[in-house]
């Protein structure tokens, strides 16, 4: 069954998942539920699609590079 959300919840989810930090925060939430990082990435991209957003990373390799860059910037 599809879950209905309010406009406010929808806008909040879009803002979070559309920002770089929010994207990776959600990825790490999902990685605790998934068996692999690739599975978490796929699930996250599916969530973006469900919210009407375009894919952020077109391949797992491009995602991995962006995640590496993000982590370097965050911890430097």
CHARMM internal coordinates of N, CA and C (Angstrom, degrees):
IC EDIT
DIST 1 N 1 CA 1.4472
DIST 1 CA 1 C 1.5255
ANGL 1 N 1 CA 1 C 108.75
DIST 1 C 2 N 1.3029
ANGL 1 CA 1 C 2 N 115.73
DIHE 1 N 1 CA 1 C 2 N 134.70
DIST 2 N 2 CA 1.4658
ANGL 1 C 2 N 2 CA 121.07
DIHE 1 CA 1 C 2 N 2 CA -178.74
DIST 2 CA 2 C 1.5227
ANGL 2 N 2 CA 2 C 109.56
DIHE 1 C 2 N 2 CA 2 C -79.12
DIST 2 C 3 N 1.3086
ANGL 2 CA 2 C 3 N 116.00
DIHE 2 N 2 CA 2 C 3 N 135.78
DIST 3 N 3 CA 1.4626
ANGL 2 C 3 N 3 CA 121.82
DIHE 2 CA 2 C 3 N 3 CA -179.50
DIST 3 CA 3 C 1.5251
ANGL 3 N 3 CA 3 C 109.72
DIHE 2 C 3 N 3 CA 3 C -87.74
DIST 3 C 4 N 1.3204
ANGL 3 CA 3 C 4 N 116.24
DIHE 3 N 3 CA 3 C 4 N 128.77
DIST 4 N 4 CA 1.4546
ANGL 3 C 4 N 4 CA 120.82
DIHE 3 CA 3 C 4 N 4 CA 176.40
DIST 4 CA 4 C 1.5228
ANGL 4 N 4 CA 4 C 108.68
DIHE 3 C 4 N 4 CA 4 C -90.71
DIST 4 C 5 N 1.3351
ANGL 4 CA 4 C 5 N 115.61
DIHE 4 N 4 CA 4 C 5 N 137.48
DIST 5 N 5 CA 1.4656
ANGL 4 C 5 N 5 CA 119.99
DIHE 4 CA 4 C 5 N 5 CA 179.59
DIST 5 CA 5 C 1.5159
ANGL 5 N 5 CA 5 C 108.88
DIHE 4 C 5 N 5 CA 5 C -124.80
DIST 5 C 6 N 1.3236
ANGL 5 CA 5 C 6 N 115.73
DIHE 5 N 5 CA 5 C 6 N 155.52
DIST 6 N 6 CA 1.4641
ANGL 5 C 6 N 6 CA 120.22
DIHE 5 CA 5 C 6 N 6 CA 179.18
DIST 6 CA 6 C 1.5283
ANGL 6 N 6 CA 6 C 109.79
DIHE 5 C 6 N 6 CA 6 C -73.37
DIST 6 C 7 N 1.3301
ANGL 6 CA 6 C 7 N 114.62
DIHE 6 N 6 CA 6 C 7 N 164.36
DIST 7 N 7 CA 1.4701
ANGL 6 C 7 N 7 CA 119.65
DIHE 6 CA 6 C 7 N 7 CA 177.66
DIST 7 CA 7 C 1.5177
ANGL 7 N 7 CA 7 C 110.60
DIHE 6 C 7 N 7 CA 7 C -59.64
DIST 7 C 8 N 1.3370
ANGL 7 CA 7 C 8 N 116.27
DIHE 7 N 7 CA 7 C 8 N -39.01
DIST 8 N 8 CA 1.4624
ANGL 7 C 8 N 8 CA 120.67
DIHE 7 CA 7 C 8 N 8 CA -179.98
DIST 8 CA 8 C 1.5334
ANGL 8 N 8 CA 8 C 110.92
DIHE 7 C 8 N 8 CA 8 C -63.60
DIST 8 C 9 N 1.3338
ANGL 8 CA 8 C 9 N 117.06
DIHE 8 N 8 CA 8 C 9 N -45.79
DIST 9 N 9 CA 1.4710
ANGL 8 C 9 N 9 CA 120.73
DIHE 8 CA 8 C 9 N 9 CA 178.75
DIST 9 CA 9 C 1.5219
ANGL 9 N 9 CA 9 C 110.90
DIHE 8 C 9 N 9 CA 9 C -63.42
DIST 9 C 10 N 1.3378
ANGL 9 CA 9 C 10 N 115.59
DIHE 9 N 9 CA 9 C 10 N -41.18
DIST 10 N 10 CA 1.4640
ANGL 9 C 10 N 10 CA 120.39
DIHE 9 CA 9 C 10 N 10 CA 178.30
DIST 10 CA 10 C 1.5253
ANGL 10 N 10 CA 10 C 110.42
DIHE 9 C 10 N 10 CA 10 C -59.92
DIST 10 C 11 N 1.3313
ANGL 10 CA 10 C 11 N 116.57
DIHE 10 N 10 CA 10 C 11 N -49.30
DIST 11 N 11 CA 1.4697
ANGL 10 C 11 N 11 CA 120.73
DIHE 10 CA 10 C 11 N 11 CA -179.07
DIST 11 CA 11 C 1.5179
ANGL 11 N 11 CA 11 C 111.09
DIHE 10 C 11 N 11 CA 11 C -61.54
DIST 11 C 12 N 1.3230
ANGL 11 CA 11 C 12 N 116.38
DIHE 11 N 11 CA 11 C 12 N -39.47
DIST 12 N 12 CA 1.4648
ANGL 11 C 12 N 12 CA 120.73
DIHE 11 CA 11 C 12 N 12 CA 179.45
DIST 12 CA 12 C 1.5296
ANGL 12 N 12 CA 12 C 110.58
DIHE 11 C 12 N 12 CA 12 C -64.71
DIST 12 C 13 N 1.3246
ANGL 12 CA 12 C 13 N 117.48
DIHE 12 N 12 CA 12 C 13 N -43.38
DIST 13 N 13 CA 1.4658
ANGL 12 C 13 N 13 CA 120.98
DIHE 12 CA 12 C 13 N 13 CA 179.47
DIST 13 CA 13 C 1.5209
ANGL 13 N 13 CA 13 C 111.17
DIHE 12 C 13 N 13 CA 13 C -65.04
DIST 13 C 14 N 1.3173
ANGL 13 CA 13 C 14 N 116.24
DIHE 13 N 13 CA 13 C 14 N -41.56
DIST 14 N 14 CA 1.4679
ANGL 13 C 14 N 14 CA 120.04
DIHE 13 CA 13 C 14 N 14 CA 179.63
DIST 14 CA 14 C 1.5257
ANGL 14 N 14 CA 14 C 110.29
DIHE 13 C 14 N 14 CA 14 C -63.27
DIST 14 C 15 N 1.3397
ANGL 14 CA 14 C 15 N 116.87
DIHE 14 N 14 CA 14 C 15 N -45.80
DIST 15 N 15 CA 1.4694
ANGL 14 C 15 N 15 CA 119.77
DIHE 14 CA 14 C 15 N 15 CA 179.15
DIST 15 CA 15 C 1.5254
ANGL 15 N 15 CA 15 C 111.04
DIHE 14 C 15 N 15 CA 15 C -59.46
DIST 15 C 16 N 1.3311
ANGL 15 CA 15 C 16 N 116.58
DIHE 15 N 15 CA 15 C 16 N -43.59
DIST 16 N 16 CA 1.4672
ANGL 15 C 16 N 16 CA 119.27
DIHE 15 CA 15 C 16 N 16 CA -177.90
DIST 16 CA 16 C 1.5281
ANGL 16 N 16 CA 16 C 111.27
DIHE 15 C 16 N 16 CA 16 C -66.36
DIST 16 C 17 N 1.2968
ANGL 16 CA 16 C 17 N 116.70
DIHE 16 N 16 CA 16 C 17 N -52.05
DIST 17 N 17 CA 1.4617
ANGL 16 C 17 N 17 CA 120.54
DIHE 16 CA 16 C 17 N 17 CA -172.28
DIST 17 CA 17 C 1.5315
ANGL 17 N 17 CA 17 C 111.52
DIHE 16 C 17 N 17 CA 17 C -74.45
DIST 17 C 18 N 1.3352
ANGL 17 CA 17 C 18 N 117.33
DIHE 17 N 17 CA 17 C 18 N -15.45
DIST 18 N 18 CA 1.4572
ANGL 17 C 18 N 18 CA 120.39
DIHE 17 CA 17 C 18 N 18 CA -178.72
DIST 18 CA 18 C 1.5266
ANGL 18 N 18 CA 18 C 112.44
DIHE 17 C 18 N 18 CA 18 C -89.30
DIST 18 C 19 N 1.3323
ANGL 18 CA 18 C 19 N 117.63
DIHE 18 N 18 CA 18 C 19 N -18.79
DIST 19 N 19 CA 1.4637
ANGL 18 C 19 N 19 CA 119.86
DIHE 18 CA 18 C 19 N 19 CA 176.70
DIST 19 CA 19 C 1.5323
ANGL 19 N 19 CA 19 C 108.80
DIHE 18 C 19 N 19 CA 19 C -84.81
DIST 19 C 20 N 1.3015
ANGL 19 CA 19 C 20 N 116.75
DIHE 19 N 19 CA 19 C 20 N 152.76
DIST 20 N 20 CA 1.4642
ANGL 19 C 20 N 20 CA 120.27
DIHE 19 CA 19 C 20 N 20 CA -178.99
DIST 20 CA 20 C 1.5199
ANGL 20 N 20 CA 20 C 111.34
DIHE 19 C 20 N 20 CA 20 C -62.45
DIST 20 C 21 N 1.3214
ANGL 20 CA 20 C 21 N 117.26
DIHE 20 N 20 CA 20 C 21 N -46.74
DIST 21 N 21 CA 1.4664
ANGL 20 C 21 N 21 CA 119.05
DIHE 20 CA 20 C 21 N 21 CA -178.70
DIST 21 CA 21 C 1.5259
ANGL 21 N 21 CA 21 C 110.68
DIHE 20 C 21 N 21 CA 21 C -66.66
DIST 21 C 22 N 1.3313
ANGL 21 CA 21 C 22 N 117.28
DIHE 21 N 21 CA 21 C 22 N -39.51
DIST 22 N 22 CA 1.4564
ANGL 21 C 22 N 22 CA 120.58
DIHE 21 CA 21 C 22 N 22 CA 178.02
DIST 22 CA 22 C 1.5173
ANGL 22 N 22 CA 22 C 112.20
DIHE 21 C 22 N 22 CA 22 C -65.60
DIST 22 C 23 N 1.3226
ANGL 22 CA 22 C 23 N 115.61
DIHE 22 N 22 CA 22 C 23 N -36.95
DIST 23 N 23 CA 1.4662
ANGL 22 C 23 N 23 CA 120.95
DIHE 22 CA 22 C 23 N 23 CA 178.38
DIST 23 CA 23 C 1.5298
ANGL 23 N 23 CA 23 C 109.90
DIHE 22 C 23 N 23 CA 23 C -60.79
DIST 23 C 24 N 1.3307
ANGL 23 CA 23 C 24 N 116.47
DIHE 23 N 23 CA 23 C 24 N -49.95
DIST 24 N 24 CA 1.4610
ANGL 23 C 24 N 24 CA 118.58
DIHE 23 CA 23 C 24 N 24 CA -177.82
DIST 24 CA 24 C 1.5303
ANGL 24 N 24 CA 24 C 111.98
DIHE 23 C 24 N 24 CA 24 C -72.55
DIST 24 C 25 N 1.3073
ANGL 24 CA 24 C 25 N 117.58
DIHE 24 N 24 CA 24 C 25 N -30.05
DIST 25 N 25 CA 1.4683
ANGL 24 C 25 N 25 CA 120.19
DIHE 24 CA 24 C 25 N 25 CA 174.05
DIST 25 CA 25 C 1.5340
ANGL 25 N 25 CA 25 C 109.67
DIHE 24 C 25 N 25 CA 25 C -61.47
DIST 25 C 26 N 1.3275
ANGL 25 CA 25 C 26 N 116.20
DIHE 25 N 25 CA 25 C 26 N -46.60
DIST 26 N 26 CA 1.4706
ANGL 25 C 26 N 26 CA 120.12
DIHE 25 CA 25 C 26 N 26 CA 178.60
DIST 26 CA 26 C 1.5222
ANGL 26 N 26 CA 26 C 110.71
DIHE 25 C 26 N 26 CA 26 C -65.02
DIST 26 C 27 N 1.3293
ANGL 26 CA 26 C 27 N 117.06
DIHE 26 N 26 CA 26 C 27 N -37.83
DIST 27 N 27 CA 1.4650
ANGL 26 C 27 N 27 CA 120.12
DIHE 26 CA 26 C 27 N 27 CA 177.73
DIST 27 CA 27 C 1.5254
ANGL 27 N 27 CA 27 C 110.36
DIHE 26 C 27 N 27 CA 27 C -57.54
DIST 27 C 28 N 1.3243
ANGL 27 CA 27 C 28 N 117.68
DIHE 27 N 27 CA 27 C 28 N -46.38
DIST 28 N 28 CA 1.4648
ANGL 27 C 28 N 28 CA 120.21
DIHE 27 CA 27 C 28 N 28 CA -178.46
DIST 28 CA 28 C 1.5286
ANGL 28 N 28 CA 28 C 111.76
DIHE 27 C 28 N 28 CA 28 C -69.42
DIST 28 C 29 N 1.3249
ANGL 28 CA 28 C 29 N 117.60
DIHE 28 N 28 CA 28 C 29 N -30.20
DIST 29 N 29 CA 1.4699
ANGL 28 C 29 N 29 CA 119.17
DIHE 28 CA 28 C 29 N 29 CA 172.18
DIST 29 CA 29 C 1.5253
ANGL 29 N 29 CA 29 C 110.09
DIHE 28 C 29 N 29 CA 29 C -62.52
DIST 29 C 30 N 1.3250
ANGL 29 CA 29 C 30 N 115.60
DIHE 29 N 29 CA 29 C 30 N -47.57
DIST 30 N 30 CA 1.4674
ANGL 29 C 30 N 30 CA 120.36
DIHE 29 CA 29 C 30 N 30 CA -178.88
DIST 30 CA 30 C 1.5243
ANGL 30 N 30 CA 30 C 112.06
DIHE 29 C 30 N 30 CA 30 C -67.84
DIST 30 C 31 N 1.3226
ANGL 30 CA 30 C 31 N 117.34
DIHE 30 N 30 CA 30 C 31 N -32.33
DIST 31 N 31 CA 1.4652
ANGL 30 C 31 N 31 CA 119.37
DIHE 30 CA 30 C 31 N 31 CA -177.28
DIST 31 CA 31 C 1.5251
ANGL 31 N 31 CA 31 C 111.49
DIHE 30 C 31 N 31 CA 31 C -64.24
DIST 31 C 32 N 1.3311
ANGL 31 CA 31 C 32 N 116.57
DIHE 31 N 31 CA 31 C 32 N -24.05
DIST 32 N 32 CA 1.4618
ANGL 31 C 32 N 32 CA 119.97
DIHE 31 CA 31 C 32 N 32 CA 175.48
DIST 32 CA 32 C 1.5212
ANGL 32 N 32 CA 32 C 112.52
DIHE 31 C 32 N 32 CA 32 C -73.62
DIST 32 C 33 N 1.3373
ANGL 32 CA 32 C 33 N 116.28
DIHE 32 N 32 CA 32 C 33 N -21.78
DIST 33 N 33 CA 1.4648
ANGL 32 C 33 N 33 CA 121.83
DIHE 32 CA 32 C 33 N 33 CA -179.71
DIST 33 CA 33 C 1.5282
ANGL 33 N 33 CA 33 C 112.68
DIHE 32 C 33 N 33 CA 33 C -95.71
DIST 33 C 34 N 1.3165
ANGL 33 CA 33 C 34 N 116.99
DIHE 33 N 33 CA 33 C 34 N -19.32
DIST 34 N 34 CA 1.4697
ANGL 33 C 34 N 34 CA 121.79
DIHE 33 CA 33 C 34 N 34 CA -173.45
DIST 34 CA 34 C 1.5262
ANGL 34 N 34 CA 34 C 110.22
DIHE 33 C 34 N 34 CA 34 C -104.97
DIST 34 C 35 N 1.3243
ANGL 34 CA 34 C 35 N 114.96
DIHE 34 N 34 CA 34 C 35 N 160.39
DIST 35 N 35 CA 1.4673
ANGL 34 C 35 N 35 CA 119.70
DIHE 34 CA 34 C 35 N 35 CA -179.31
DIST 35 CA 35 C 1.5217
ANGL 35 N 35 CA 35 C 112.81
DIHE 34 C 35 N 35 CA 35 C -76.63
DIST 35 C 36 N 1.3405
ANGL 35 CA 35 C 36 N 116.88
DIHE 35 N 35 CA 35 C 36 N -32.25
DIST 36 N 36 CA 1.4694
ANGL 35 C 36 N 36 CA 120.24
DIHE 35 CA 35 C 36 N 36 CA -178.54
DIST 36 CA 36 C 1.5261
ANGL 36 N 36 CA 36 C 110.09
DIHE 35 C 36 N 36 CA 36 C -134.20
DIST 36 C 37 N 1.3146
ANGL 36 CA 36 C 37 N 115.38
DIHE 36 N 36 CA 36 C 37 N 162.61
DIST 37 N 37 CA 1.4635
ANGL 36 C 37 N 37 CA 119.81
DIHE 36 CA 36 C 37 N 37 CA 175.62
DIST 37 CA 37 C 1.5198
ANGL 37 N 37 CA 37 C 110.74
DIHE 36 C 37 N 37 CA 37 C -65.71
DIST 37 C 38 N 1.3180
ANGL 37 CA 37 C 38 N 116.84
DIHE 37 N 37 CA 37 C 38 N -34.72
DIST 38 N 38 CA 1.4626
ANGL 37 C 38 N 38 CA 119.62
DIHE 37 CA 37 C 38 N 38 CA 179.23
DIST 38 CA 38 C 1.5282
ANGL 38 N 38 CA 38 C 110.09
DIHE 37 C 38 N 38 CA 38 C -64.65
DIST 38 C 39 N 1.3009
ANGL 38 CA 38 C 39 N 117.47
DIHE 38 N 38 CA 38 C 39 N -40.09
DIST 39 N 39 CA 1.4610
ANGL 38 C 39 N 39 CA 121.62
DIHE 38 CA 38 C 39 N 39 CA 177.76
DIST 39 CA 39 C 1.5413
ANGL 39 N 39 CA 39 C 110.26
DIHE 38 C 39 N 39 CA 39 C -63.20
DIST 39 C 40 N 1.3306
ANGL 39 CA 39 C 40 N 117.33
DIHE 39 N 39 CA 39 C 40 N -40.93
DIST 40 N 40 CA 1.4672
ANGL 39 C 40 N 40 CA 121.56
DIHE 39 CA 39 C 40 N 40 CA 177.96
DIST 40 CA 40 C 1.5229
ANGL 40 N 40 CA 40 C 110.54
DIHE 39 C 40 N 40 CA 40 C -64.80
DIST 40 C 41 N 1.3214
ANGL 40 CA 40 C 41 N 117.37
DIHE 40 N 40 CA 40 C 41 N -40.37
DIST 41 N 41 CA 1.4656
ANGL 40 C 41 N 41 CA 121.67
DIHE 40 CA 40 C 41 N 41 CA 178.38
DIST 41 CA 41 C 1.5302
ANGL 41 N 41 CA 41 C 110.32
DIHE 40 C 41 N 41 CA 41 C -63.00
DIST 41 C 42 N 1.3210
ANGL 41 CA 41 C 42 N 116.95
DIHE 41 N 41 CA 41 C 42 N -44.51
DIST 42 N 42 CA 1.4683
ANGL 41 C 42 N 42 CA 120.95
DIHE 41 CA 41 C 42 N 42 CA 179.06
DIST 42 CA 42 C 1.5300
ANGL 42 N 42 CA 42 C 110.02
DIHE 41 C 42 N 42 CA 42 C -61.24
DIST 42 C 43 N 1.3072
ANGL 42 CA 42 C 43 N 116.40
DIHE 42 N 42 CA 42 C 43 N -44.71
DIST 43 N 43 CA 1.4638
ANGL 42 C 43 N 43 CA 120.78
DIHE 42 CA 42 C 43 N 43 CA 179.96
DIST 43 CA 43 C 1.5275
ANGL 43 N 43 CA 43 C 110.90
DIHE 42 C 43 N 43 CA 43 C -62.73
DIST 43 C 44 N 1.3152
ANGL 43 CA 43 C 44 N 117.04
DIHE 43 N 43 CA 43 C 44 N -40.29
DIST 44 N 44 CA 1.4610
ANGL 43 C 44 N 44 CA 121.92
DIHE 43 CA 43 C 44 N 44 CA 179.00
DIST 44 CA 44 C 1.5251
ANGL 44 N 44 CA 44 C 111.17
DIHE 43 C 44 N 44 CA 44 C -64.88
DIST 44 C 45 N 1.3102
ANGL 44 CA 44 C 45 N 117.19
DIHE 44 N 44 CA 44 C 45 N -43.73
DIST 45 N 45 CA 1.4659
ANGL 44 C 45 N 45 CA 120.29
DIHE 44 CA 44 C 45 N 45 CA 177.94
DIST 45 CA 45 C 1.5322
ANGL 45 N 45 CA 45 C 110.40
DIHE 44 C 45 N 45 CA 45 C -64.88
DIST 45 C 46 N 1.3290
ANGL 45 CA 45 C 46 N 117.89
DIHE 45 N 45 CA 45 C 46 N -33.97
DIST 46 N 46 CA 1.4676
ANGL 45 C 46 N 46 CA 121.33
DIHE 45 CA 45 C 46 N 46 CA 175.75
DIST 46 CA 46 C 1.5215
ANGL 46 N 46 CA 46 C 110.39
DIHE 45 C 46 N 46 CA 46 C -66.65
DIST 46 C 47 N 1.3262
ANGL 46 CA 46 C 47 N 117.68
DIHE 46 N 46 CA 46 C 47 N -38.57
DIST 47 N 47 CA 1.4650
ANGL 46 C 47 N 47 CA 121.42
DIHE 46 CA 46 C 47 N 47 CA 176.62
DIST 47 CA 47 C 1.5264
ANGL 47 N 47 CA 47 C 110.26
DIHE 46 C 47 N 47 CA 47 C -62.04
DIST 47 C 48 N 1.3395
ANGL 47 CA 47 C 48 N 116.32
DIHE 47 N 47 CA 47 C 48 N -42.34
DIST 48 N 48 CA 1.4643
ANGL 47 C 48 N 48 CA 119.94
DIHE 47 CA 47 C 48 N 48 CA 177.83
DIST 48 CA 48 C 1.5233
ANGL 48 N 48 CA 48 C 110.45
DIHE 47 C 48 N 48 CA 48 C -60.89
DIST 48 C 49 N 1.3169
ANGL 48 CA 48 C 49 N 116.16
DIHE 48 N 48 CA 48 C 49 N -42.99
DIST 49 N 49 CA 1.4653
ANGL 48 C 49 N 49 CA 120.33
DIHE 48 CA 48 C 49 N 49 CA 179.53
DIST 49 CA 49 C 1.5324
ANGL 49 N 49 CA 49 C 110.68
DIHE 48 C 49 N 49 CA 49 C -62.83
DIST 49 C 50 N 1.3363
ANGL 49 CA 49 C 50 N 116.39
DIHE 49 N 49 CA 49 C 50 N -42.11
DIST 50 N 50 CA 1.4659
ANGL 49 C 50 N 50 CA 120.68
DIHE 49 CA 49 C 50 N 50 CA 178.70
DIST 50 CA 50 C 1.5197
ANGL 50 N 50 CA 50 C 112.03
DIHE 49 C 50 N 50 CA 50 C -61.81
DIST 50 C 51 N 1.3328
ANGL 50 CA 50 C 51 N 117.25
DIHE 50 N 50 CA 50 C 51 N -28.66
DIST 51 N 51 CA 1.4588
ANGL 50 C 51 N 51 CA 121.96
DIHE 50 CA 50 C 51 N 51 CA 178.45
DIST 51 CA 51 C 1.5295
ANGL 51 N 51 CA 51 C 112.25
DIHE 50 C 51 N 51 CA 51 C -87.55
DIST 51 C 52 N 1.3254
ANGL 51 CA 51 C 52 N 116.80
DIHE 51 N 51 CA 51 C 52 N -0.11
DIST 52 N 52 CA 1.4560
ANGL 51 C 52 N 52 CA 120.98
DIHE 51 CA 51 C 52 N 52 CA 178.60
DIST 52 CA 52 C 1.5136
ANGL 52 N 52 CA 52 C 113.88
DIHE 51 C 52 N 52 CA 52 C 85.53
DIST 52 C 53 N 1.3368
ANGL 52 CA 52 C 53 N 117.07
DIHE 52 N 52 CA 52 C 53 N 16.90
DIST 53 N 53 CA 1.4680
ANGL 52 C 53 N 53 CA 121.62
DIHE 52 CA 52 C 53 N 53 CA 179.81
DIST 53 CA 53 C 1.5247
ANGL 53 N 53 CA 53 C 110.13
DIHE 52 C 53 N 53 CA 53 C -97.69
DIST 53 C 54 N 1.3145
ANGL 53 CA 53 C 54 N 115.81
DIHE 53 N 53 CA 53 C 54 N 150.72
DIST 54 N 54 CA 1.4625
ANGL 53 C 54 N 54 CA 120.59
DIHE 53 CA 53 C 54 N 54 CA 175.08
DIST 54 CA 54 C 1.5232
ANGL 54 N 54 CA 54 C 109.37
DIHE 53 C 54 N 54 CA 54 C -73.63
DIST 54 C 55 N 1.3390
ANGL 54 CA 54 C 55 N 115.43
DIHE 54 N 54 CA 54 C 55 N 160.07
DIST 55 N 55 CA 1.4608
ANGL 54 C 55 N 55 CA 118.60
DIHE 54 CA 54 C 55 N 55 CA 178.19
DIST 55 CA 55 C 1.5244
ANGL 55 N 55 CA 55 C 109.04
DIHE 54 C 55 N 55 CA 55 C -62.74
DIST 55 C 56 N 1.3190
ANGL 55 CA 55 C 56 N 115.10
DIHE 55 N 55 CA 55 C 56 N 142.76
DIST 56 N 56 CA 1.4682
ANGL 55 C 56 N 56 CA 119.89
DIHE 55 CA 55 C 56 N 56 CA 179.48
DIST 56 CA 56 C 1.5280
ANGL 56 N 56 CA 56 C 109.73
DIHE 55 C 56 N 56 CA 56 C -85.81
DIST 56 C 57 N 1.3206
ANGL 56 CA 56 C 57 N 116.79
DIHE 56 N 56 CA 56 C 57 N -39.50
DIST 57 N 57 CA 1.4662
ANGL 56 C 57 N 57 CA 121.80
DIHE 56 CA 56 C 57 N 57 CA 179.20
DIST 57 CA 57 C 1.5175
ANGL 57 N 57 CA 57 C 108.19
DIHE 56 C 57 N 57 CA 57 C -128.52
DIST 57 C 58 N 1.3207
ANGL 57 CA 57 C 58 N 116.03
DIHE 57 N 57 CA 57 C 58 N 125.07
DIST 58 N 58 CA 1.4613
ANGL 57 C 58 N 58 CA 120.64
DIHE 57 CA 57 C 58 N 58 CA -173.57
DIST 58 CA 58 C 1.5238
ANGL 58 N 58 CA 58 C 113.49
DIHE 57 C 58 N 58 CA 58 C -78.81
DIST 58 C 59 N 1.3239
ANGL 58 CA 58 C 59 N 116.83
DIHE 58 N 58 CA 58 C 59 N -14.54
DIST 59 N 59 CA 1.4680
ANGL 58 C 59 N 59 CA 119.44
DIHE 58 CA 58 C 59 N 59 CA 178.21
DIST 59 CA 59 C 1.5289
ANGL 59 N 59 CA 59 C 108.73
DIHE 58 C 59 N 59 CA 59 C -144.68
DIST 59 C 60 N 1.3142
ANGL 59 CA 59 C 60 N 114.86
DIHE 59 N 59 CA 59 C 60 N 158.32
DIST 60 N 60 CA 1.4583
ANGL 59 C 60 N 60 CA 119.50
DIHE 59 CA 59 C 60 N 60 CA 178.62
DIST 60 CA 60 C 1.5260
ANGL 60 N 60 CA 60 C 110.46
DIHE 59 C 60 N 60 CA 60 C -63.97
DIST 60 C 61 N 1.3266
ANGL 60 CA 60 C 61 N 116.79
DIHE 60 N 60 CA 60 C 61 N -35.00
DIST 61 N 61 CA 1.4651
ANGL 60 C 61 N 61 CA 120.52
DIHE 60 CA 60 C 61 N 61 CA 179.24
DIST 61 CA 61 C 1.5301
ANGL 61 N 61 CA 61 C 111.09
DIHE 60 C 61 N 61 CA 61 C -63.44
DIST 61 C 62 N 1.3354
ANGL 61 CA 61 C 62 N 117.31
DIHE 61 N 61 CA 61 C 62 N -43.65
DIST 62 N 62 CA 1.4731
ANGL 61 C 62 N 62 CA 119.24
DIHE 61 CA 61 C 62 N 62 CA 179.09
DIST 62 CA 62 C 1.5319
ANGL 62 N 62 CA 62 C 110.16
DIHE 61 C 62 N 62 CA 62 C -66.43
DIST 62 C 63 N 1.3249
ANGL 62 CA 62 C 63 N 117.18
DIHE 62 N 62 CA 62 C 63 N -35.39
DIST 63 N 63 CA 1.4640
ANGL 62 C 63 N 63 CA 121.09
DIHE 62 CA 62 C 63 N 63 CA 175.77
DIST 63 CA 63 C 1.5227
ANGL 63 N 63 CA 63 C 110.62
DIHE 62 C 63 N 63 CA 63 C -62.41
DIST 63 C 64 N 1.3265
ANGL 63 CA 63 C 64 N 117.08
DIHE 63 N 63 CA 63 C 64 N -45.85
DIST 64 N 64 CA 1.4682
ANGL 63 C 64 N 64 CA 121.11
DIHE 63 CA 63 C 64 N 64 CA -178.67
DIST 64 CA 64 C 1.5242
ANGL 64 N 64 CA 64 C 111.24
DIHE 63 C 64 N 64 CA 64 C -60.84
DIST 64 C 65 N 1.3244
ANGL 64 CA 64 C 65 N 116.79
DIHE 64 N 64 CA 64 C 65 N -41.36
DIST 65 N 65 CA 1.4664
ANGL 64 C 65 N 65 CA 120.59
DIHE 64 CA 64 C 65 N 65 CA 178.62
DIST 65 CA 65 C 1.5239
ANGL 65 N 65 CA 65 C 111.00
DIHE 64 C 65 N 65 CA 65 C -64.65
DIST 65 C 66 N 1.3296
ANGL 65 CA 65 C 66 N 116.21
DIHE 65 N 65 CA 65 C 66 N -43.15
DIST 66 N 66 CA 1.4623
ANGL 65 C 66 N 66 CA 119.97
DIHE 65 CA 65 C 66 N 66 CA 179.46
DIST 66 CA 66 C 1.5258
ANGL 66 N 66 CA 66 C 110.84
DIHE 65 C 66 N 66 CA 66 C -66.02
DIST 66 C 67 N 1.3235
ANGL 66 CA 66 C 67 N 117.14
DIHE 66 N 66 CA 66 C 67 N -39.13
DIST 67 N 67 CA 1.4662
ANGL 66 C 67 N 67 CA 120.94
DIHE 66 CA 66 C 67 N 67 CA 178.81
DIST 67 CA 67 C 1.5227
ANGL 67 N 67 CA 67 C 110.09
DIHE 66 C 67 N 67 CA 67 C -64.03
DIST 67 C 68 N 1.3188
ANGL 67 CA 67 C 68 N 116.95
DIHE 67 N 67 CA 67 C 68 N -41.87
DIST 68 N 68 CA 1.4550
ANGL 67 C 68 N 68 CA 121.31
DIHE 67 CA 67 C 68 N 68 CA 178.13
DIST 68 CA 68 C 1.5283
ANGL 68 N 68 CA 68 C 110.51
DIHE 67 C 68 N 68 CA 68 C -61.68
DIST 68 C 69 N 1.3255
ANGL 68 CA 68 C 69 N 116.60
DIHE 68 N 68 CA 68 C 69 N -45.96
DIST 69 N 69 CA 1.4713
ANGL 68 C 69 N 69 CA 120.91
DIHE 68 CA 68 C 69 N 69 CA 178.14
DIST 69 CA 69 C 1.5250
ANGL 69 N 69 CA 69 C 111.15
DIHE 68 C 69 N 69 CA 69 C -62.18
DIST 69 C 70 N 1.3228
ANGL 69 CA 69 C 70 N 116.59
DIHE 69 N 69 CA 69 C 70 N -42.59
DIST 70 N 70 CA 1.4589
ANGL 69 C 70 N 70 CA 121.28
DIHE 69 CA 69 C 70 N 70 CA 179.63
DIST 70 CA 70 C 1.5264
ANGL 70 N 70 CA 70 C 110.75
DIHE 69 C 70 N 70 CA 70 C -62.01
DIST 70 C 71 N 1.3122
ANGL 70 CA 70 C 71 N 117.33
DIHE 70 N 70 CA 70 C 71 N -44.28
DIST 71 N 71 CA 1.4570
ANGL 70 C 71 N 71 CA 120.88
DIHE 70 CA 70 C 71 N 71 CA -178.78
DIST 71 CA 71 C 1.5311
ANGL 71 N 71 CA 71 C 110.68
DIHE 70 C 71 N 71 CA 71 C -67.30
DIST 71 C 72 N 1.3224
ANGL 71 CA 71 C 72 N 117.39
DIHE 71 N 71 CA 71 C 72 N -37.20
DIST 72 N 72 CA 1.4706
ANGL 71 C 72 N 72 CA 120.92
DIHE 71 CA 71 C 72 N 72 CA 177.05
DIST 72 CA 72 C 1.5239
ANGL 72 N 72 CA 72 C 110.20
DIHE 71 C 72 N 72 CA 72 C -61.78
DIST 72 C 73 N 1.3203
ANGL 72 CA 72 C 73 N 117.16
DIHE 72 N 72 CA 72 C 73 N -45.49
DIST 73 N 73 CA 1.4612
ANGL 72 C 73 N 73 CA 121.24
DIHE 72 CA 72 C 73 N 73 CA -178.93
DIST 73 CA 73 C 1.5212
ANGL 73 N 73 CA 73 C 111.07
DIHE 72 C 73 N 73 CA 73 C -67.38
DIST 73 C 74 N 1.3138
ANGL 73 CA 73 C 74 N 116.68
DIHE 73 N 73 CA 73 C 74 N -36.76
DIST 74 N 74 CA 1.4545
ANGL 73 C 74 N 74 CA 120.86
DIHE 73 CA 73 C 74 N 74 CA -176.97
DIST 74 CA 74 C 1.5343
ANGL 74 N 74 CA 74 C 111.92
DIHE 73 C 74 N 74 CA 74 C -69.70
DIST 74 C 75 N 1.3165
ANGL 74 CA 74 C 75 N 116.79
DIHE 74 N 74 CA 74 C 75 N -34.23
DIST 75 N 75 CA 1.4701
ANGL 74 C 75 N 75 CA 119.79
DIHE 74 CA 74 C 75 N 75 CA -173.90
DIST 75 CA 75 C 1.5257
ANGL 75 N 75 CA 75 C 114.00
DIHE 74 C 75 N 75 CA 75 C -109.17
DIST 75 C 76 N 1.3109
ANGL 75 CA 75 C 76 N 117.82
DIHE 75 N 75 CA 75 C 76 N 15.45
DIST 76 N 76 CA 1.4732
ANGL 75 C 76 N 76 CA 120.65
DIHE 75 CA 75 C 76 N 76 CA 177.03
DIST 76 CA 76 C 1.4912
ANGL 76 N 76 CA 76 C 110.18
DIHE 75 C 76 N 76 CA 76 C -90.84
END
COOR INIT
IC SEED 1 N 1 CA 1 C
IC BUILD
